[in-house]
Amino acid sequence: MNADDLLAALREILDLSQINTDLDALYDAAADRYKKYAKARKVLDVPSPIAIVYPASVEEVSRLLVMCNEHRVNVIPRAGKTATEGGLENWKDLSVVVDSQNLDRILKIDPYNMQATVQAGVRLQDLEDKLRAMGLTTGHSPQSKPVAKFGGLVATRSIGQFSTLYGGIEDMVVGLECVFPDGHVSRIKNVPRRAGGPDIRHIAIGNEGALCFITEVTVKLFRYFGENHRFYGYLVNDVDTGIRVLREVMVNGYRPSVARVYSEEDARQHFYHFYKDKCVLLFMAEGNKHIVEATCQGIEEAVQTHAAGIIERVDSELIEGWFNHLNWSQKDIDDELAGMVENDSHAGFTTEISADWETIPEIYRNVMRRIKSEFARADDLTMLGGHSSHSYINGTNMYFVYNYTIRCAPEDELRIYHHPLQTIIVEETLRLGGSMCHHHGIGKYRSEWTVAEHGSAYYMLEKLKASFDPNGIMNFGTIFPQEEGMRYVR
Ligand SMILES: Cc1cc2nc3c(=O)[nH]c(=O)nc-3n(C[C@H](O)[C@H](O)[C@H](O)COP(=O)(O)OP(=O)(O)OC[C@H]3O[C@@H](n4cnc5c(N)ncnc54)[C@H](O)[C@@H]3O)c2cc1C
């Protein structure tokens, strides 16, 4: 099949208005935020897809996948376009982007059974606004909430800022509907729990468009007690102290919605108005008033236990004010891209990993040491640090943040800066037994380490791909390593 044949086949399934072949739109669809600088400078080295299509029903999605499967056309599912690891990047000449824009209906809000069902193209912010008016919430609040949509949120195993209380998206999804490359539609029913074999929700959750297309999602709901929110902030001596306080709170059974510690460097860019060159530890407690009271007591006791490393308490209003301006709108994303047309700088490239309590400080220290001593362009770094922002009973994450001035051709930036930095972070994490990807997914740019990440369990992942996508048409290069695509990486 060639491009013209593909367009003709698409026209047999969809209305003309559902097929986009505008050249600017196709260029935009060729890559995501991983290559944001190269994209802004118009030097993308990957092929553009042949078309972007907008199916309006599960039947249309199914027919599209059957056609693509038959003719070996690469399919890239798309939602809010906030992907950061190359999940939306195109590595094939014959590709079609299947966008969920027309699957945009909130199907049901059920306050008695505390669940809501939406199509894959519904923006989280749109559902959340409706729920808040009813005194409810999904509890999901990634920084990309104003833009990200349910298909992408579920497909990337996203996590929100209040995860320490509500969990990641995998703790919220009750059931879902998805379509496989052979056109089969699977509906996973909405029950509180079941022991009916392995939990098949997890085949779709986190699949990053590499196994199936998610069309519908049902999530849990929670009562929203905005009036009970309480905030805590502290300046602390070092990251280790902060991590020890986070652990103390968690192992004593408390579930603040937010529990974070920022390194001095990272604190400078978020809390420049009060951080005094120190690390910042912060908490938020929410829920019904009895739980909030107990959680606040738990936080205060944990801080007391580690008082030797705590410098001073910060005014709670400063922490609350900071939270109110944390999310990114589409305008913020567009402005950043526009800025890159003029400025040779990167603000906020990140790599997020996780490990147990014992290992996280070691990974952090090793990464800092290795980057400073091994990274050839260390002098171009304008910021290097990180924060822990999602904690669990057995460990936490570390969100490494690095900014740099770009002193090379735009097309070489990722190879010279981001990739070597990410390599050090991933190598140290895997060497010490952590996970190289806490919440942004593997995309295409961490797929070279997928096998190392999973070890002997990669067998299970590989079998899923072979079984559900035997022709390899779903999002080529995403999650599953492909040598052919490595020329875009290294
Ligand atoms: C400013 C900013 C802040 C962010 N903050 C967070 C954060 O706090 N927490 C977090 O977890 N992430 C965060 N991210 C990353 C990103 O927002 C999440 O990964 C989000 O879940 C992606 O959703 P999306 O709708 O934009 O999906 P897209 O970017 O459109 O797609 C993401 C991936 O999912 C696949 N996909 C999309 N739709 C479907 C579908 N219907 N079926 C199957 N696969 C599909 C795509 O192929 C791609 O691989 C942030 C990103 C930005 C830019």
The ligand as an SDF file (V2000), in Angstrom:
LIG
                    3D

 53 58  0  0  0  0  0  0  0  0999 V2000
    3.2920   20.4250   31.2870 C   0  0  0  0  0  0  0  0  0  0  0  0
    3.1700   18.9400   31.4630 C   0  0  0  0  0  0  0  0  0  0  0  0
    2.9270   18.4360   32.7250 C   0  0  0  0  0  0  0  0  0  0  0  0
    2.8070   17.0450   32.9040 C   0  0  0  0  0  0  0  0  0  0  0  0
    2.5070   16.5810   34.1550 N   0  0  0  0  0  0  0  0  0  0  0  0
    2.3340   15.2580   34.3420 C   0  0  0  0  0  0  0  0  0  0  0  0
    1.9900   14.7490   35.6300 C   0  0  0  0  0  0  0  0  0  0  0  0
    1.8320   15.4950   36.5990 O   0  0  0  0  0  0  0  0  0  0  0  0
    1.8010   13.4170   35.7470 N   0  0  0  0  0  0  0  0  0  0  0  0
    1.9400   12.5730   34.6890 C   0  0  0  0  0  0  0  0  0  0  0  0
    1.7510   11.3710   34.8540 O   0  0  0  0  0  0  0  0  0  0  0  0
    2.2730   13.0340   33.4650 N   0  0  0  0  0  0  0  0  0  0  0  0
    2.4620   14.3390   33.2680 C   0  0  0  0  0  0  0  0  0  0  0  0
    2.7940   14.8030   32.0220 N   0  0  0  0  0  0  0  0  0  0  0  0
    2.9290   13.8870   30.9040 C   0  0  0  0  0  0  0  0  0  0  0  0
    1.5810   13.7270   30.1270 C   0  0  0  0  0  0  0  0  0  0  0  0
    0.7350   14.7890   30.3830 O   0  0  0  0  0  0  0  0  0  0  0  0
    0.8870   12.4680   30.5290 C   0  0  0  0  0  0  0  0  0  0  0  0
    1.6510   11.3740   30.0850 O   0  0  0  0  0  0  0  0  0  0  0  0
   -0.5460   12.3370   29.9760 C   0  0  0  0  0  0  0  0  0  0  0  0
   -1.0990   11.1830   30.5550 O   0  0  0  0  0  0  0  0  0  0  0  0
   -0.6370   12.2300   28.4740 C   0  0  0  0  0  0  0  0  0  0  0  0
   -1.9980   12.4220   28.1170 O   0  0  0  0  0  0  0  0  0  0  0  0
   -2.4150   13.0050   26.7010 P   0  0  0  0  0  0  0  0  0  0  0  0
   -3.9030   13.0170   26.6660 O   0  0  0  0  0  0  0  0  0  0  0  0
   -1.7720   14.2840   26.4460 O   0  0  0  0  0  0  0  0  0  0  0  0
   -1.8770   11.8620   25.7360 O   0  0  0  0  0  0  0  0  0  0  0  0
   -1.0000   11.9590   24.4010 P   0  0  0  0  0  0  0  0  0  0  0  0
    0.1760   12.8070   24.6590 O   0  0  0  0  0  0  0  0  0  0  0  0
   -1.8530   12.3240   23.2620 O   0  0  0  0  0  0  0  0  0  0  0  0
   -0.5500   10.4360   24.2510 O   0  0  0  0  0  0  0  0  0  0  0  0
    0.2960    9.8590   25.2050 C   0  0  0  0  0  0  0  0  0  0  0  0
    0.5370    8.3760   24.8590 C   0  0  0  0  0  0  0  0  0  0  0  0
   -0.6840    7.6520   24.9870 O   0  0  0  0  0  0  0  0  0  0  0  0
   -1.0390    7.0460   23.7500 C   0  0  0  0  0  0  0  0  0  0  0  0
   -2.4860    7.2040   23.6010 N   0  0  0  0  0  0  0  0  0  0  0  0
   -3.1820    8.3570   23.5250 C   0  0  0  0  0  0  0  0  0  0  0  0
   -4.4910    8.1010   23.4080 N   0  0  0  0  0  0  0  0  0  0  0  0
   -4.6340    6.7630   23.4120 C   0  0  0  0  0  0  0  0  0  0  0  0
   -5.7440    5.8860   23.2950 C   0  0  0  0  0  0  0  0  0  0  0  0
   -6.9830    6.3520   23.1550 N   0  0  0  0  0  0  0  0  0  0  0  0
   -5.5170    4.5610   23.3250 N   0  0  0  0  0  0  0  0  0  0  0  0
   -4.2550    4.0550   23.4420 C   0  0  0  0  0  0  0  0  0  0  0  0
   -3.1680    4.8410   23.5400 N   0  0  0  0  0  0  0  0  0  0  0  0
   -3.3560    6.1790   23.5330 C   0  0  0  0  0  0  0  0  0  0  0  0
   -0.2500    7.7860   22.6890 C   0  0  0  0  0  0  0  0  0  0  0  0
   -0.0050    6.9830   21.5530 O   0  0  0  0  0  0  0  0  0  0  0  0
    1.0220    8.1400   23.4340 C   0  0  0  0  0  0  0  0  0  0  0  0
    1.9000    7.0540   23.4360 O   0  0  0  0  0  0  0  0  0  0  0  0
    2.9440   16.1790   31.8140 C   0  0  0  0  0  0  0  0  0  0  0  0
    3.1820   16.7060   30.5440 C   0  0  0  0  0  0  0  0  0  0  0  0
    3.2950   18.0630   30.3710 C   0  0  0  0  0  0  0  0  0  0  0  0
    3.5280   18.5970   28.9990 C   0  0  0  0  0  0  0  0  0  0  0  0
  1  2  1  0
  2  3  1  0
  2 52  2  0
  3  4  2  0
  4  5  1  0
  4 50  1  0
  5  6  2  0
  6  7  1  0
  6 13  1  0
  7  8  2  0
  7  9  1  0
  9 10  1  0
 10 11  2  0
 10 12  1  0
 12 13  2  0
 13 14  1  0
 14 15  1  0
 14 50  1  0
 15 16  1  0
 16 17  1  0
 16 18  1  0
 18 19  1  0
 18 20  1  0
 20 21  1  0
 20 22  1  0
 22 23  1  0
 23 24  1  0
 24 25  2  0
 24 26  1  0
 24 27  1  0
 27 28  1  0
 28 29  2  0
 28 30  1  0
 28 31  1  0
 31 32  1  0
 32 33  1  0
 33 34  1  0
 33 48  1  0
 34 35  1  0
 35 36  1  0
 35 46  1  0
 36 37  1  0
 36 45  1  0
 37 38  2  0
 38 39  1  0
 39 40  1  0
 39 45  2  0
 40 41  1  0
 40 42  2  0
 42 43  1  0
 43 44  2  0
 44 45  1  0
 46 47  1  0
 46 48  1  0
 48 49  1  0
 50 51  2  0
 51 52  1  0
 52 53  1  0
M  END
$$$$
